[in-house]
Amino acid sequence: SNSRITSVENGKVYFRYKDRKRLVSKTMQLNTMEFIRRFMLHVLPHNFYKIRYYGILSSANSKTKKEQIAALMETCVPIPEYEGLSAIEVYSLLTGKDVSHCPKCKKGRILCRALPKPET
């Protein structure tokens, strides 16, 4: 937030940050261009939304959630009628929608990949 910037002078930006190891507030000095570069790393592109506070990506109870997800993935039972089909084919059978092509231009191909098994 802007309140963390303590001063801007002589091409340098001074700002406060929290040292999470020592649980104290410290001051850092960066040249203006480096400060802007680092700041822009936090700006999302147009039409992108920050989701880090929701669902399985939230930091609250993240270890518990990861353990629950791993346990659920272990208990997945294959459904015989869908065995051997790709994710796109199963989705098309269930919804009647063709997701293998771009919904806007109808020409581009959309590739689906399986999620890797989480490390425990």
C-alpha distances in whole Angstrom, upper triangle without the diagonal:
4,5,6,8,11,13,15,18,21,20,17,14,13,10,10,10,13,16,17,21,21,19,17,14,15,14,15,16,16,18,16,18,17,13,14,16,14,11,13,14,12,13,16,19,20,22,20,18,16,19,18,18,21,25,26,23,21,20,22,26,25,28,30,30,31,34,35,34,36,39,39,39,42,44,44,47,49,50,53,53,50,51,51,49,46,43,43,47,46,43,45,48,46,44,47,44,44,41,42,42,39,38,38,40,43,43,41,41,38,39,38,38,38,35,36,37,35,35,36
4,5,6,9,10,12,16,19,17,15,12,11,9,10,12,15,18,20,23,23,21,19,16,16,14,14,15,15,17,15,17,17,13,13,16,14,11,14,16,14,15,18,21,22,24,22,21,19,22,21,21,25,28,30,26,24,24,26,29,29,32,34,33,34,38,38,38,40,43,43,43,46,48,48,51,52,54,57,57,53,54,54,52,49,46,46,50,49,46,48,51,49,47,50,47,47,43,45,44,41,41,40,42,45,45,43,43,41,41,41,41,41,39,40,41,38,39,39
4,5,7,10,12,16,20,19,16,13,11,9,9,11,13,17,19,22,21,19,17,13,14,13,14,15,16,18,17,19,19,15,16,19,17,14,17,19,17,18,21,24,25,27,25,24,22,24,23,22,26,29,31,27,25,24,26,29,29,32,34,34,35,38,39,39,41,43,44,44,47,49,49,52,54,55,59,59,55,56,56,54,51,48,48,52,51,48,51,54,51,50,52,49,50,46,48,47,44,44,43,45,48,49,46,46,44,44,43,43,43,41,41,42,39,40,40
4,6,9,12,15,18,17,14,11,9,5,5,7,10,14,16,19,18,16,14,10,10,9,10,12,13,16,15,18,16,13,14,17,15,13,16,17,15,17,20,24,26,27,25,24,21,24,22,22,26,29,30,26,24,23,25,28,28,30,33,33,33,36,38,37,39,42,42,43,45,47,48,51,52,54,58,58,55,55,55,53,50,47,48,51,50,48,50,53,51,50,52,49,49,46,47,47,44,44,43,45,48,48,45,46,43,43,42,42,42,39,39,40,37,37,38
4,6,8,11,15,14,11,7,6,4,6,9,13,16,18,21,21,19,16,13,12,9,10,10,11,13,12,15,14,11,12,15,14,12,15,17,16,17,21,24,26,28,26,25,23,26,24,25,28,32,32,29,27,26,28,31,31,33,36,36,36,39,40,40,42,45,45,45,48,50,50,54,55,56,60,60,56,57,57,55,51,49,49,53,52,50,52,55,53,51,54,51,50,47,48,47,44,44,44,46,48,48,46,46,44,44,43,43,44,41,41,42,39,39,40
4,7,10,14,14,11,8,6,5,7,11,14,16,19,22,21,19,16,12,11,8,10,10,12,14,13,17,16,13,15,18,17,15,19,21,20,21,25,28,29,32,30,29,27,29,28,28,32,35,35,32,30,29,31,34,34,36,38,38,39,42,43,43,45,47,48,48,51,53,53,57,58,60,63,63,60,60,60,58,55,52,53,56,56,53,56,58,57,55,57,54,54,51,52,51,48,48,47,49,52,52,49,50,47,48,47,46,47,44,44,45,42,42,43
4,6,10,11,8,6,5,7,10,13,17,19,22,25,24,23,19,16,14,10,11,9,11,12,11,15,15,12,14,18,17,16,19,21,21,22,25,28,30,32,31,30,28,31,30,30,34,37,38,34,33,32,34,37,36,39,41,41,41,44,46,45,47,50,51,51,53,55,55,59,60,62,65,65,62,62,62,60,56,54,54,58,57,55,57,60,58,57,59,56,55,52,53,52,48,49,48,50,52,52,50,50,48,48,48,48,48,46,46,47,44,44,45
4,7,7,6,5,6,9,12,15,19,21,24,27,26,25,22,18,16,13,12,9,10,9,8,12,13,11,12,16,16,15,17,20,20,21,25,27,28,31,30,30,28,31,30,31,35,38,39,35,34,33,35,39,38,40,43,42,42,46,47,46,48,51,51,51,54,56,56,59,60,62,65,65,61,62,61,59,56,53,53,57,57,54,56,60,58,56,58,55,54,51,51,50,47,48,46,48,51,51,48,49,47,47,47,47,48,45,46,47,45,45,46
4,6,5,7,8,12,15,18,22,24,27,29,28,28,24,21,18,14,13,10,11,10,9,13,14,13,14,18,18,18,20,23,23,24,28,29,31,34,33,33,32,35,34,35,38,42,42,38,37,36,39,42,41,43,46,46,45,49,50,49,51,54,54,54,57,59,59,63,63,65,68,68,64,65,64,62,59,56,56,60,60,57,59,63,61,59,61,58,57,54,54,53,50,51,49,50,53,53,50,51,50,50,50,50,51,48,48,50,47,47,48
4,6,9,11,14,18,21,24,26,29,31,30,30,27,23,20,17,15,11,11,9,9,12,14,13,15,18,19,19,21,23,25,25,29,30,33,36,35,35,34,37,36,37,41,44,44,40,39,38,41,44,43,45,48,47,47,50,52,51,52,56,56,56,58,61,60,64,64,66,69,69,66,66,65,63,59,57,57,61,61,59,61,64,63,61,62,59,58,55,55,54,50,51,50,51,54,53,51,52,50,50,51,50,52,49,49,51,48,48,50
4,7,10,13,17,19,23,24,28,29,29,29,26,23,20,16,14,10,9,6,5,8,10,10,12,14,15,16,18,20,21,22,26,27,29,32,31,32,31,34,33,35,38,41,41,37,37,36,39,42,40,42,46,45,44,48,49,48,49,53,53,52,55,58,57,61,61,63,66,66,62,62,61,59,56,53,53,57,58,55,57,60,59,57,59,56,54,51,51,50,47,48,46,47,50,50,47,48,46,47,47,47,48,46,46,48,45,45,47
4,7,10,13,16,19,21,24,26,25,25,22,19,16,12,10,6,6,4,5,9,9,8,11,13,14,14,17,19,20,21,25,27,29,32,31,31,29,32,31,32,36,39,39,35,34,33,36,39,37,39,43,42,42,45,47,46,47,50,51,50,53,55,55,59,59,61,64,64,61,61,60,58,55,52,52,56,56,54,56,59,58,56,58,55,54,50,51,49,47,48,46,47,50,50,47,47,46,46,46,45,46,44,44,46,43,43,44
4,7,10,13,16,18,21,23,23,22,20,16,14,10,8,6,5,6,6,9,9,7,9,12,12,12,15,17,17,18,22,24,27,30,28,28,26,29,28,29,32,36,36,32,31,30,32,36,34,37,40,39,39,42,44,43,44,47,48,48,50,53,52,56,57,59,62,62,58,59,58,56,52,50,50,54,54,51,54,57,55,54,56,52,52,48,49,48,45,46,44,46,49,48,45,46,44,44,44,43,44,42,42,43,41,41,42
4,7,10,14,15,19,21,20,19,16,13,10,7,6,5,7,9,10,13,12,9,12,15,13,13,17,18,18,20,24,26,29,31,29,29,27,29,27,28,32,35,35,31,30,29,31,34,33,35,38,38,38,41,43,42,44,47,47,47,50,52,52,56,57,59,62,62,59,59,59,57,53,51,51,55,55,52,55,58,56,55,57,54,53,50,50,49,47,47,46,48,51,50,47,48,46,45,45,44,45,42,42,43,40,40,41
4,7,10,13,16,18,18,16,14,10,8,5,6,7,9,11,12,14,13,10,13,15,13,12,16,17,16,18,22,25,27,29,27,26,24,26,24,25,29,32,32,28,27,25,27,31,30,32,35,35,35,38,39,39,41,43,44,44,47,49,49,53,54,56,59,60,56,56,56,54,51,48,49,53,52,50,52,55,53,52,54,51,51,47,48,48,45,45,45,47,49,49,46,46,44,44,43,42,43,40,40,41,38,37,38
4,7,10,13,15,14,13,10,6,5,4,6,9,11,15,15,18,16,13,15,17,14,14,18,18,17,19,23,26,28,30,28,26,24,25,23,23,27,30,30,27,25,23,25,28,28,30,32,33,33,36,37,37,39,41,42,43,45,47,48,51,53,55,58,59,55,56,55,54,51,48,49,52,52,49,52,55,53,52,54,51,51,48,49,48,46,46,46,48,50,50,47,47,44,44,43,42,42,39,39,40,36,36,36
4,6,9,12,12,10,9,6,5,6,7,11,12,16,17,18,16,13,16,17,13,13,17,16,15,18,21,25,27,29,26,25,21,23,20,21,25,27,27,24,22,20,22,25,24,26,29,29,29,32,34,34,35,38,39,39,41,44,44,48,49,52,55,55,52,52,52,51,48,45,46,50,49,47,49,52,50,49,52,49,49,45,46,46,44,44,44,46,48,48,45,45,42,41,40,39,39,36,35,36,33,32,33
4,6,9,9,7,6,4,6,9,10,14,16,19,20,22,19,16,19,20,16,16,20,19,17,20,23,27,29,30,27,25,22,23,20,20,24,26,26,22,20,18,19,22,22,23,26,27,27,30,32,32,33,36,37,37,39,42,42,46,48,50,54,54,51,51,51,50,47,44,46,49,48,46,49,51,49,49,51,49,49,45,46,47,44,45,45,47,49,49,46,45,42,42,40,39,38,35,34,35,31,30,30
4,6,6,5,5,6,7,10,11,15,16,20,22,23,20,18,21,21,17,18,21,20,19,22,25,28,31,32,29,27,24,24,21,22,25,27,26,23,21,18,20,22,22,23,26,27,27,29,31,32,32,35,37,37,39,41,42,46,48,50,53,54,51,51,51,50,47,45,46,50,49,47,50,52,50,50,53,50,50,46,47,48,45,46,47,49,50,50,47,46,43,42,41,39,38,35,34,34,30,29,29
4,6,5,7,9,10,13,14,18,20,23,24,25,22,20,23,23,19,19,22,20,19,23,25,28,31,32,28,26,23,23,19,19,23,24,23,21,19,15,17,19,18,19,22,23,23,25,28,28,29,31,33,34,35,38,39,43,45,47,50,52,49,48,49,48,45,42,44,47,46,44,48,50,48,47,50,48,48,45,45,46,44,45,46,48,49,49,46,45,42,40,39,37,36,32,31,31,27,26,26
4,6,8,11,12,15,16,19,21,25,26,27,24,22,25,25,21,22,25,23,22,26,28,31,34,35,32,30,26,26,22,22,25,27,25,23,21,18,19,20,20,20,23,25,24,26,29,29,30,32,34,34,36,38,40,43,45,48,51,53,50,49,50,49,46,44,46,49,48,46,50,52,50,50,53,50,50,47,47,48,47,47,48,50,51,51,48,47,44,42,40,38,37,33,32,31,28,26,25
4,6,9,10,14,15,19,21,25,27,28,25,23,26,26,23,24,27,25,24,28,30,34,37,37,34,32,28,28,25,25,28,30,28,26,24,20,21,23,23,23,26,28,28,29,32,33,33,35,37,38,39,42,43,47,49,52,55,56,53,53,53,53,50,47,49,52,51,50,53,55,53,53,56,54,53,50,51,52,50,50,51,53,54,55,51,50,47,45,44,42,41,37,36,35,32,30,29
4,7,10,13,15,19,22,25,27,28,25,23,26,26,22,23,26,24,23,26,28,32,35,35,32,30,26,26,23,22,26,27,27,24,22,19,19,21,22,22,25,26,27,28,31,32,33,35,36,37,39,41,42,46,48,51,54,55,52,52,53,52,49,46,48,52,50,48,52,54,51,51,54,52,52,49,50,50,49,49,50,52,53,54,50,49,46,45,43,41,40,37,36,35,31,30,29
4,6,10,13,17,19,23,24,26,23,21,24,25,22,22,25,24,23,26,29,32,35,36,33,31,27,28,25,24,28,30,29,27,24,21,22,24,25,26,28,30,30,32,34,35,36,38,40,40,42,44,46,49,51,54,57,58,55,55,56,55,52,49,51,54,53,51,54,56,54,53,56,54,54,50,52,52,50,50,51,53,54,55,51,51,48,47,45,43,43,39,38,38,34,33,33
4,7,10,14,16,20,21,23,21,18,21,22,19,19,23,22,21,24,27,30,33,34,31,29,26,27,24,24,28,30,30,27,24,22,23,26,26,27,30,31,31,33,35,36,37,39,41,41,43,46,47,50,52,54,58,59,56,56,56,55,52,49,50,54,52,50,54,56,54,53,56,53,53,50,51,51,49,49,49,51,53,53,50,50,47,46,45,43,43,39,39,39,35,35,34
4,7,10,13,17,18,21,18,16,19,20,17,18,22,21,20,23,27,30,33,34,32,30,27,28,25,26,29,32,31,28,26,24,26,28,28,29,32,33,33,35,37,38,39,41,43,43,45,47,48,52,53,56,59,60,57,57,57,55,52,50,51,54,54,52,54,57,55,54,57,54,54,50,51,51,49,49,49,51,53,53,50,50,47,46,45,44,43,40,39,40,36,35,35
4,7,10,14,15,18,15,13,17,18,16,16,20,20,20,22,26,29,32,33,31,30,27,29,26,27,31,33,33,30,28,26,28,31,30,32,35,35,35,38,40,40,41,43,45,45,47,49,50,54,55,57,61,61,58,58,58,56,53,50,51,55,54,52,55,58,56,55,57,54,54,50,51,51,48,49,49,50,53,53,49,49,47,46,45,44,44,41,41,41,38,37,38
4,7,10,12,14,12,10,14,15,13,14,17,18,18,21,24,27,30,32,30,29,26,28,26,27,31,33,33,29,28,26,28,31,30,32,35,35,35,37,40,39,40,43,44,44,46,49,49,53,54,56,59,60,56,56,56,55,51,49,50,53,53,51,53,56,55,54,56,53,52,49,49,49,46,47,47,48,50,50,47,47,44,44,43,42,42,39,39,40,37,36,37
4,7,9,12,10,9,12,14,13,14,17,18,18,21,24,27,30,32,30,30,27,30,28,29,33,36,35,31,31,29,31,34,33,35,38,38,37,40,42,42,43,46,47,46,49,51,51,55,56,58,61,62,58,58,57,56,52,50,51,54,54,52,55,58,56,55,57,54,53,49,50,49,46,48,47,48,51,50,47,47,45,45,44,43,44,41,41,42,39,38,39
4,6,8,6,6,9,10,10,11,14,15,16,19,22,24,27,30,28,28,26,29,27,29,32,35,34,31,30,29,32,34,33,35,38,37,37,40,42,41,42,45,46,45,48,50,50,54,55,57,60,60,56,56,55,54,50,48,48,52,52,50,52,55,54,53,55,52,51,47,47,46,44,45,44,45,48,47,44,44,42,42,42,41,42,39,39,41,38,37,39
4,6,6,6,9,10,11,12,14,16,18,19,23,24,27,30,29,29,28,30,29,31,34,37,37,33,33,32,35,37,36,38,41,40,39,43,45,43,44,48,48,48,50,53,52,56,56,58,61,61,58,58,57,55,51,49,49,53,53,51,53,56,55,54,56,52,51,47,47,47,44,45,44,45,47,47,44,44,43,42,43,42,43,41,41,43,40,40,41
4,6,5,6,9,10,10,12,15,16,17,20,22,24,28,26,27,26,29,28,30,33,36,36,32,32,31,34,37,36,38,41,40,39,43,44,43,44,48,48,47,50,52,52,55,56,58,60,60,57,57,56,54,50,48,48,52,52,50,52,55,54,52,54,50,49,46,46,45,42,43,41,42,45,45,42,43,41,41,42,41,43,40,41,43,40,40,42
4,5,5,6,9,10,11,13,15,15,19,20,22,26,25,26,25,28,27,29,32,35,35,31,31,31,34,37,35,37,40,39,38,42,43,42,43,46,47,46,48,51,50,54,54,56,58,58,54,54,53,51,48,45,45,49,50,47,49,53,52,50,51,48,47,43,43,42,39,40,39,40,42,42,39,39,38,38,39,39,40,38,38,40,38,39,41
4,5,5,6,8,10,11,13,15,18,20,23,26,24,25,23,26,25,27,30,33,32,29,29,28,31,34,32,34,37,36,35,39,40,39,40,43,44,43,45,48,48,51,51,53,56,56,52,52,51,50,46,44,44,48,48,46,48,51,50,49,50,47,46,42,42,41,38,40,39,40,42,42,38,39,37,37,37,37,38,36,36,38,36,35,37
4,5,5,6,9,10,12,13,17,19,21,24,23,23,21,24,23,25,28,31,31,27,27,26,29,32,30,33,36,35,34,38,39,38,39,43,43,42,45,47,47,51,51,53,56,56,52,52,52,50,46,44,44,48,48,45,48,51,49,48,50,46,46,42,42,41,38,39,38,40,42,42,39,39,37,37,38,37,38,36,36,38,35,35,37
4,5,5,6,9,10,11,14,16,18,21,20,21,20,23,22,25,28,31,31,27,27,27,30,33,31,33,36,35,35,38,39,38,39,43,43,42,45,47,47,50,50,52,55,54,51,51,50,48,44,42,42,46,46,44,45,49,48,46,47,44,43,40,40,39,36,37,35,37,39,39,36,37,35,35,36,36,37,35,35,37,35,36,38
4,5,5,7,9,10,13,15,18,21,19,20,19,22,21,24,27,29,29,25,26,26,29,32,30,32,35,33,33,36,38,36,37,41,41,40,42,45,44,47,48,49,52,52,48,48,47,45,42,39,39,43,44,41,43,47,46,44,46,42,41,37,37,36,34,35,34,35,37,37,34,34,33,33,33,33,34,32,32,35,33,33,35
4,5,5,7,10,13,15,18,21,19,19,17,20,19,21,24,27,26,23,23,22,26,28,26,29,32,30,30,33,35,33,34,38,38,37,40,43,42,45,46,48,51,51,47,47,46,44,41,38,39,43,43,40,43,46,45,43,45,42,41,37,37,37,34,35,34,36,38,38,34,35,33,32,32,32,33,30,31,33,30,31,32
4,5,6,7,11,13,16,19,17,17,15,18,18,20,23,26,26,22,22,22,25,28,26,29,32,30,30,34,35,33,35,38,38,38,41,43,42,46,46,48,51,51,47,47,47,45,41,39,39,42,42,40,42,45,44,42,44,41,40,37,37,36,33,34,33,35,37,37,34,35,33,33,33,32,34,31,32,34,31,32,34
4,5,5,8,10,13,16,14,15,14,18,17,20,23,25,26,22,22,23,26,29,27,30,32,30,30,34,35,33,35,38,38,37,40,42,41,44,45,46,49,49,45,45,45,42,39,36,36,40,40,38,39,43,42,40,41,38,37,34,34,33,30,31,30,31,34,34,31,31,29,30,30,30,32,29,30,33,31,32,34
4,6,8,10,14,16,13,14,13,16,15,18,20,23,23,19,20,20,24,26,24,26,29,27,27,30,32,30,31,34,34,33,36,39,38,41,41,43,46,46,42,43,42,40,36,34,34,38,38,35,37,41,39,38,40,36,36,32,32,32,29,30,29,31,33,33,30,30,28,27,28,27,28,26,27,29,27,28,30
4,6,10,13,14,12,12,10,13,12,15,18,20,21,17,17,18,21,24,22,25,27,25,25,29,30,28,30,33,33,32,35,38,37,40,41,42,45,45,42,42,42,40,36,33,33,37,37,34,37,40,38,37,39,36,35,31,32,32,29,29,29,31,33,33,30,30,28,28,28,27,28,26,27,29,27,28,29
4,7,9,11,10,10,10,13,14,16,18,21,22,19,19,20,23,26,24,27,29,27,27,31,32,30,32,35,34,34,37,39,38,41,41,43,46,45,41,42,42,39,36,33,33,37,37,34,36,39,37,36,37,34,34,30,31,30,27,27,26,28,31,31,28,29,27,27,27,28,29,27,28,30,29,30,32
4,7,8,6,7,8,11,12,15,17,19,20,17,18,19,23,25,23,26,28,26,26,30,30,28,30,33,32,31,35,36,35,38,38,39,42,42,38,39,39,36,32,30,29,33,33,30,32,35,34,32,34,30,30,26,27,26,23,24,23,25,27,28,25,25,23,24,24,25,26,24,26,28,27,28,31
4,6,6,9,10,13,15,18,19,21,22,19,21,23,26,28,26,29,31,28,28,32,32,29,32,35,33,32,36,38,36,39,38,39,42,41,38,39,38,35,32,29,28,32,32,29,31,34,33,31,32,29,28,25,25,24,21,21,20,22,24,25,22,23,21,22,23,24,26,25,27,29,28,30,33
4,6,9,11,14,17,19,20,22,24,21,22,25,27,30,28,31,33,30,30,34,33,31,33,36,35,34,37,39,37,40,39,40,42,41,38,39,39,36,32,29,28,32,32,29,30,33,32,30,31,27,27,24,25,23,20,20,18,20,23,24,22,23,21,23,24,25,27,26,29,31,30,33,35
4,7,10,13,16,18,18,20,21,19,21,23,26,28,26,30,31,28,28,32,31,29,31,34,32,31,35,36,34,37,36,37,39,38,35,36,36,33,30,27,25,29,29,26,27,30,29,26,28,24,24,21,23,21,18,17,16,19,21,22,20,21,19,21,22,23,25,24,27,30,29,31,34
4,7,9,12,14,15,17,18,16,17,20,23,25,23,26,27,24,25,28,28,25,28,31,29,28,32,33,32,35,34,35,38,37,33,35,35,32,28,25,25,28,28,25,27,30,28,26,28,25,24,21,23,22,19,18,18,21,23,24,21,22,19,20,20,21,23,22,24,26,26,28,30
4,6,9,11,11,14,16,13,14,17,19,22,20,24,25,22,22,26,26,23,26,29,27,27,31,32,30,33,34,34,38,37,33,35,35,32,29,26,25,29,28,25,27,30,28,26,28,26,26,23,24,24,21,20,21,23,25,26,24,24,21,22,22,22,23,22,24,26,25,27,29
4,6,8,9,12,13,11,11,13,16,19,17,21,22,19,20,24,24,22,24,27,26,26,29,31,30,33,34,35,38,38,34,35,36,33,30,27,27,30,30,27,29,32,30,28,31,28,28,25,27,26,24,24,24,27,28,29,27,26,23,24,23,23,23,21,23,25,23,25,26
4,5,6,8,10,7,8,11,13,16,14,18,19,16,17,20,20,18,21,24,22,23,26,27,26,30,30,32,35,35,32,33,33,31,28,25,25,29,27,25,27,30,28,26,29,27,27,24,26,26,24,24,24,27,28,30,27,26,23,23,21,21,21,19,21,22,20,22,24
4,6,8,9,5,5,8,10,13,11,15,16,14,15,18,18,17,20,22,22,22,25,27,26,30,31,32,36,36,33,34,34,32,29,26,27,30,29,27,30,32,30,29,32,29,30,26,28,29,27,27,28,30,31,32,29,29,25,25,23,22,22,19,20,21,19,20,21
4,7,9,6,4,7,8,11,11,15,15,13,15,18,18,17,20,22,22,23,26,27,27,30,32,33,37,37,34,35,36,34,31,28,29,32,31,28,31,33,31,30,33,31,32,28,30,31,29,29,30,33,34,35,32,31,28,27,25,25,24,21,23,23,20,22,23
4,7,6,5,9,9,12,11,14,15,12,14,17,16,15,18,20,19,20,24,24,24,27,29,30,33,34,31,32,33,31,29,25,26,29,27,25,28,30,27,26,29,28,29,26,28,29,27,26,28,31,32,33,31,29,26,26,23,23,22,19,21,21,19,21,22
4,5,6,9,9,10,9,13,12,9,11,14,13,12,15,17,16,17,20,21,20,24,25,26,30,30,28,29,30,28,26,23,24,27,25,23,26,27,25,24,28,26,27,25,27,28,27,26,28,31,31,33,30,29,25,24,22,21,20,17,19,19,17,19,19
4,6,8,9,9,7,10,10,6,8,11,10,9,12,14,13,14,17,18,18,22,23,25,29,30,27,27,28,27,25,22,24,26,24,23,26,28,25,25,28,27,28,25,27,28,27,27,29,32,32,33,30,28,25,23,21,19,18,14,16,15,13,15,16
4,6,9,10,7,11,12,9,10,13,13,12,14,17,17,17,20,22,21,25,26,28,32,32,29,30,30,29,26,23,25,28,26,24,28,29,27,27,30,28,29,25,27,28,27,27,29,31,32,33,30,28,24,23,21,20,18,15,16,16,14,16,17
4,6,8,7,10,11,9,11,14,14,14,16,19,18,19,22,24,24,27,29,31,34,35,32,33,34,32,30,26,28,31,29,27,31,32,30,30,33,31,32,29,30,31,30,30,31,34,35,36,33,31,28,27,25,23,22,19,20,20,17,18,18
4,6,5,9,10,10,11,14,15,15,17,19,20,21,23,25,25,29,31,33,37,38,35,35,36,35,32,29,31,34,32,30,34,36,33,33,36,34,35,32,33,35,33,33,35,37,38,39,36,34,31,30,27,26,24,21,21,20,17,18,18
4,5,8,9,9,11,13,14,15,17,19,19,21,23,24,25,29,31,33,37,38,35,36,37,36,34,31,33,35,33,31,35,36,34,34,37,36,36,33,35,37,35,35,37,40,40,41,38,37,33,32,29,28,26,23,23,22,19,19,18
4,6,5,6,9,10,11,12,14,15,16,18,20,21,23,26,29,31,35,36,34,34,35,35,33,30,32,35,32,31,35,36,33,33,37,36,37,34,36,37,36,36,38,41,41,42,39,37,33,32,29,27,25,22,22,20,17,17,16
4,5,5,6,9,10,10,12,14,15,16,18,20,21,25,27,30,33,34,32,32,33,32,30,27,29,32,30,29,32,34,31,32,35,34,34,31,33,34,33,34,36,38,38,39,36,34,30,29,26,24,22,18,18,17,13,14,13
4,5,5,6,9,10,11,12,14,15,17,19,20,24,27,29,33,34,32,31,33,32,30,28,31,33,31,30,34,35,33,33,37,36,36,33,34,36,36,36,38,41,40,41,38,36,32,30,27,25,22,19,18,16,12,12,10
4,5,5,6,9,10,11,12,14,15,17,19,22,25,28,31,33,31,30,32,32,30,27,30,33,30,29,33,34,31,32,36,35,36,33,35,37,36,36,39,41,41,42,39,37,33,31,28,26,23,19,19,17,13,14,12
4,5,5,6,9,10,10,12,14,15,17,20,23,25,29,30,28,28,29,29,27,24,27,29,27,26,29,30,28,29,32,31,32,29,31,33,33,33,35,38,37,38,35,33,29,28,24,22,20,16,17,15,12,13,12
4,5,5,6,9,10,11,12,14,16,19,22,24,28,29,27,26,27,27,25,23,26,28,26,25,29,30,28,29,32,31,31,29,30,32,32,32,35,37,36,37,34,32,28,26,23,20,18,14,13,11,8,9,9
4,5,5,6,9,10,11,13,15,18,21,24,27,29,27,26,28,28,26,24,27,29,27,27,31,31,29,30,34,33,33,31,32,35,35,35,38,40,39,40,37,34,31,28,25,22,19,16,15,12,9,10,8
4,5,5,6,9,10,11,13,16,19,21,25,27,25,25,26,26,25,23,26,28,25,24,28,28,26,28,31,31,32,29,31,33,33,34,36,39,38,39,36,33,30,28,24,22,19,16,16,13,11,13,11
4,5,5,6,9,10,11,15,17,19,23,24,22,22,23,23,22,19,22,24,22,21,25,26,23,25,28,27,28,26,27,30,30,30,33,35,34,35,32,30,26,24,20,18,15,12,12,10,9,11,11
4,5,5,6,9,10,14,16,19,22,24,22,21,23,23,22,20,23,25,22,23,26,27,25,27,30,29,30,27,28,31,31,32,35,37,36,36,34,31,27,25,21,18,15,12,11,8,7,8,8
4,5,5,7,9,12,15,18,21,24,22,21,23,24,23,21,25,26,23,24,27,27,25,27,31,30,31,29,30,33,34,34,37,39,38,39,36,33,30,27,23,21,18,15,14,11,10,12,10
4,5,5,6,10,13,15,19,21,19,19,21,21,20,18,22,23,20,20,24,24,22,24,27,27,28,26,27,30,31,31,34,37,35,36,34,31,27,25,21,19,16,14,14,11,11,14,13
4,5,5,9,11,14,17,19,17,16,18,18,18,16,19,21,18,19,22,22,21,23,26,26,26,24,25,28,29,30,33,35,33,34,31,28,25,22,18,16,13,11,11,8,9,12,12
4,6,9,11,15,17,20,18,17,19,20,19,18,22,23,20,21,25,25,23,26,29,29,29,27,28,31,32,33,36,38,36,37,34,31,28,25,21,19,15,14,13,9,10,12,12
4,6,10,12,15,18,17,16,19,19,20,18,22,22,19,21,24,23,22,24,27,28,29,27,28,32,33,33,37,39,37,37,35,32,29,26,23,21,17,16,16,13,14,16,15
4,6,9,12,15,13,13,15,16,16,15,18,19,16,17,20,19,18,21,24,24,25,24,25,28,30,30,33,35,33,34,32,29,26,23,19,18,14,14,14,12,14,17,17
4,6,9,12,11,10,14,15,16,15,19,18,15,17,20,19,17,21,23,24,25,24,25,29,31,31,35,36,34,35,33,30,27,24,21,19,16,16,17,15,17,20,20
4,6,9,8,7,10,11,13,13,16,15,12,15,17,16,15,19,21,22,22,22,23,26,28,29,33,34,31,32,30,27,24,22,19,18,15,16,17,16,18,21,22
4,6,6,6,10,11,13,13,15,14,11,13,16,13,13,17,18,20,21,21,22,26,28,28,32,33,30,31,30,27,25,23,20,19,17,18,20,19,22,25,26
4,5,5,9,10,13,14,16,14,12,15,17,14,14,18,19,21,22,22,23,26,29,30,33,34,31,32,31,28,26,24,21,21,19,21,22,21,24,27,28
4,6,9,9,12,13,14,12,9,13,14,11,12,15,16,18,19,20,20,24,27,27,31,32,28,29,29,26,24,23,20,20,19,21,23,23,26,29,30
4,6,6,8,9,11,9,6,10,11,9,10,14,15,16,16,17,17,21,24,24,28,29,26,26,26,22,20,19,16,17,15,18,20,20,23,26,28
4,6,9,10,13,11,9,13,14,13,14,17,18,19,19,19,19,23,26,26,30,31,28,28,27,23,22,19,17,16,14,17,18,18,22,25,26
4,7,10,12,10,10,13,14,13,15,18,19,19,18,18,17,21,24,25,29,29,26,26,25,21,20,17,15,15,14,17,18,19,22,25,27
4,7,8,6,6,10,11,10,12,15,15,16,14,14,14,18,21,22,25,26,22,23,22,18,17,15,13,13,12,16,18,19,22,25,28
4,5,5,6,9,10,11,12,14,15,14,13,12,11,15,18,19,23,23,20,20,19,15,13,11,9,9,9,13,15,17,20,23,26
4,5,5,6,9,10,11,12,13,12,12,10,10,14,16,17,21,22,19,20,18,14,12,10,7,8,8,11,14,16,19,22,25
4,6,5,6,9,10,10,11,9,8,7,7,10,13,14,18,18,15,16,15,12,10,9,7,10,11,14,17,19,22,25,28
4,5,5,6,9,10,10,10,9,9,9,12,15,16,20,20,17,18,17,14,13,12,11,13,13,16,19,21,24,28,30
4,5,5,6,9,10,10,10,11,12,15,18,18,22,23,20,21,20,17,15,14,12,13,13,16,19,20,23,26,28
4,5,5,6,8,7,8,8,10,13,15,15,18,20,17,19,18,16,13,13,11,13,13,16,19,20,23,27,29
4,6,5,5,5,6,7,9,12,14,14,17,18,15,17,17,15,13,14,13,16,16,19,22,24,26,30,32
4,6,6,8,9,11,13,15,18,17,21,22,19,21,21,18,17,17,16,18,18,20,24,25,27,31,33
4,6,8,11,12,14,17,19,17,21,23,20,22,22,20,18,18,16,18,18,20,23,24,26,30,32
4,5,9,10,13,15,16,14,18,20,17,20,20,19,17,18,16,19,19,21,24,26,28,31,33
4,7,9,12,14,15,14,17,19,16,18,19,18,16,18,17,20,21,23,27,28,30,34,36
4,6,9,10,12,10,14,15,12,15,15,14,13,15,15,18,19,22,25,27,29,33,35
4,6,7,9,9,12,13,10,12,12,11,10,12,13,16,18,21,24,26,29,32,35
4,5,7,7,11,12,10,11,11,9,7,9,9,13,15,18,21,24,26,29,32
4,7,9,12,12,9,9,8,6,5,7,8,12,15,18,21,24,26,29,32
4,6,9,8,5,6,5,5,5,9,11,15,18,20,23,26,29,32,35
4,5,6,5,6,5,6,6,10,12,16,19,21,24,27,29,32,35
4,6,6,9,9,10,9,13,15,18,21,22,26,29,30,34,37
4,6,8,9,11,12,15,17,21,24,25,29,32,33,36,39
4,5,7,10,11,15,18,21,25,26,30,33,34,38,41
4,6,8,10,14,16,20,23,25,29,32,33,37,40
4,7,9,13,16,19,23,25,28,31,33,36,40
4,7,10,13,16,20,22,25,28,30,33,37
4,6,10,13,17,19,22,25,27,30,34
4,7,10,13,16,19,22,24,27,30
4,7,10,13,15,19,21,24,27
4,7,9,12,16,18,21,24
4,6,9,12,15,18,21
4,6,9,12,15,18
4,6,8,12,15
4,6,9,12
4,6,9
4,6
4
